[in-house]
């Protein structure tokens, strides 16, 4: 091979690598970075993605979604704060119930908010004698943070909130961790750590099994990219270098093997954002008492809206069994 051809080959390889590196950076910036000053604009742009819009309760259940969200804003709640293990100030809102029988900690999903898709069930829970803690994950709402870590760091935040609530729980009420989507994955990951004895069970609605698996699905759905080992490697570089975590840190596998608390899994049959096989996998990995409820016809985050009677019955049955 001539010197000229070698130089040309190296130039082509360099161009391919740099192009791939730029795509890795763009992917990292899109899915991990949180632009504080542009939150409303970012959320609107995010929701306009057809794949997101199709899998959101506002598509089909707008009345229920908006009414329950408005109800949450009308309630008189207490501000709560903790310090994360890496020094971030995290915020939550606490809503006590009359003659409370238990405490439910709500863990919202990816780029979610305290009064988002969980509002519908929060209203129901409060009306059924549950104190409710609406946590705001790092990088969301009034909590500090620059990066969304898909559960890698959020799992420790959930654990810290459980400790916080156990310390202020003078009546020793049973505590449940209830999450949706990334919030569900974070709850499942948190179960692998030491939790207060008052934590009696976990509820995981449409949670993913690992960040890497979810990235593969997101790349396929958004960009029609199906073979992305180099892109994932570059994404992991940026996560490690800038956000302080590796994708392997956001995985439910080891936690599900360690967890001893009962888990109630929900998933929508028609979920094309976090595919139902994620919950099947989490269910199979879980060595504790468990139940998996698949809601026919439900999309992502929509199970409670699609069949509220079944969803609420299963949840109350779970509480009554493990209180």
Phi, psi and omega in degrees: 000131182286161180301321181296319180291324178296315179298319180296319179297315179297323179296319179294315180297320179295319180295319178296315181296314181294322177296319178293321179297320178295321178295321177298319178295317180297319179295315177300313182297326182283317189260338184252322185285147178239116181266097187305314185289349184239026187301311182296316179297317180296317180297320179296315180297321179298314183291334181287344173299124187304324182293325178287313183300319181294335184254029183238145180303336178296341176266087178117334182228038186299320182297309180298318180297309184290322180294317181289326177294317178297321178301317180300317180295334181280346185279151177270104186246158180259133175286136178230146181222144170224166174255126179289167182294342175253020168090011179272144175273116183251144188243149173211164175238133184250128180239101179285151178248158177286132180052050184299141177255341183197170177240133178240123177264120184265126182243103186286171184272187183303127182054028180273196180210170183300320181248064179247233185291342178279351183301322183301313179281332178299317179298314179299314182297317180297321179288347179245043169061042174243124165292141184235132174247115178269100179276150174247116182295157176312140178077006181232145176056231182265010176272146179283167177133152180248342188227141172268125188248014173057030178104343182302316177254332179299330179300322178288327177294317177300316178301317180296321178293324177296319177295317180302313182290325178296323181290328180265002182271076186294333181274000179057042176292149175296143181244138176235142176258121187232117182230157175239139174056239178299327177294327176290316178300320179296320177297316180296318178295322180297334182294345178278355179255173178288122179243155178300149180298339179292340179286111187262340182187171182233144175235120185238109182256116176053042178279148176273167184268325178204156178297317182300316179298318181292323177297320177299316180292320180294319179296321179291318184286320185273319188243002182057036177258120187247345179232097192230041181300320180292318179298318179294322178296317180291320176301318179295324176302309183295321178300317181289314185290318188256323186255354173076030176208161173252152180301327180296341178287341180256079186208135184273351191307302185293322180298317181294331177286329182273329189301136178247355183270147180296147181231132173252114180261136170238148170202143177280134182300325186259020180292118177247012176259307167243106188296146182305334181295344173296314179290326174300317180294315178299320178299315181293326180287330186292128182258000178268180173299142189202158173212139178243124180245116176262123182267114182303133174077354185279140176267189182298133178068006188252003185301315181294331180280323185289322179216073184299326182297312180293315183300311182292322178299314181296322181292314180294324176298319178297314179300311184297330180285324189248356175302000000 
